[in-house]
Amino acid sequence: MTETSAPSNGDHASLHARHRAVMPDWLATYYRQPIEITHGEGRHVWDAEGNRYLDFFGGILTTMTAHALPEVTRAVSEQAARILHSSTLYLNRSAVELAEHIARLSGIPDARVFFTTSGTEANDTALLLATSHTRSNQVLALRNSYHGRSFSAVGVTGNTAWSPTSLSPLQTLYVHGAVRSRGPYAQLTDAEFIAACVADLEDVLGQAGGSVAALIAEPIQGVGGFTAPPDGLLAAFREVLAPRGILWISDEVQTGWGRTGEHFWGWQAHSQSGPPDILTFAKGIGNGLSMGGVVARAEVMNCLTANSISTFGGSPVTTAGALANLKYLLEHDLQGNARRVGGLLAARLSAIAAASPLVREVRGRGLMLGVELVAPGTEDPSPQAATAVLEAAREGGLLIGKGGREGNVLRVAPPLTLTVAEAEEGAGILQDALRTATERLREGKATP
């Protein structure tokens, strides 16, 4: 619940005007009156007007453990007092220790780790490795996918709402599989769905001119609206890809580090195929620090023949903070907490959805849940409903996200330390927000 009724038009409006004067027009912000978040603690944040919010989005799934986690802030402060920067040209003790942990946790044999500053850069590096290793610029990606905003990452992004150019250094072939409950295979059983997607993959490969470098796939699509294939699909894909020498890149930028509850990595829902050839990570590992990276077996990671370094990837400060964050996550079994509290939250949201004419589906795993909204009485995606619920939730003191190709999916992804009481509180606010949005849409008063 907010401490005041709503942000005023004062400082927020002034800052928004300055923002619009110097930032790109395409740099979107949430809310009719965008808010400035000034500080946070645990699962809560405060804006410049003193309003307190329960944070169910974590800066786009990035505040993984908690806001102002003492272990992380202490590690960052102590490292910053020693040295902020050195680059990969020098040894970095915290980077080596963090890489050792990640290599072991990845499940990839003889793993090597390269640190970057973001998930976009991690995926860009993975594509560089795959295309260099196979000597091919053809890449498979899933429809509705999102892999970042760089030139190459946009080139493998199947979500048209986030793909501003058709130009690309890659030839991308898009296959079915990521969206389970819509599209031509939606009415099939899981086994039939997997078989149909494998047949589609084989058909696409039959039409490819020459060799294909890799398949890049999010185990659960993030920006795409927390959609996911049936368990085992990526394993079935790999049975087709591996004999052809096609690498599997698992984009774990949003699904990694135990967020799905059942598994530490999203790829483990398809574990009968073993680990991916390349794994990318970012967001949650830094708990807000600018951190990403790539894990690959040595044969693939070491394939580059030209010099390559990173000025800022794996800096002393980011690796010190990420190492403290990872240790906290493991020592406090936050994956188990995501499974337990996420299961309770999913059940609560499903019950709420059953009474709302706006909700088509609740989906996801652990603390990575999506609520798909439609126009009442139809299957038509309703971005207007999502915007209305987003606004009403903020007014009630809850921050959530939005995704899906049509922008009609509410994204619910709190820090992994979420308590049962906070899950209940957030679900209650979202329930009220759905009711408020329904009334506003009916009366034509929803925010445009």
Order of alpha helices (4+ residues) and beta strands (2+ residues): alpha-beta-beta-beta-alpha-alpha-alpha-beta-alpha-beta-alpha-beta-alpha-beta-alpha-beta-beta-beta-alpha-alpha-alpha-beta-beta-alpha-beta-beta-beta-alpha
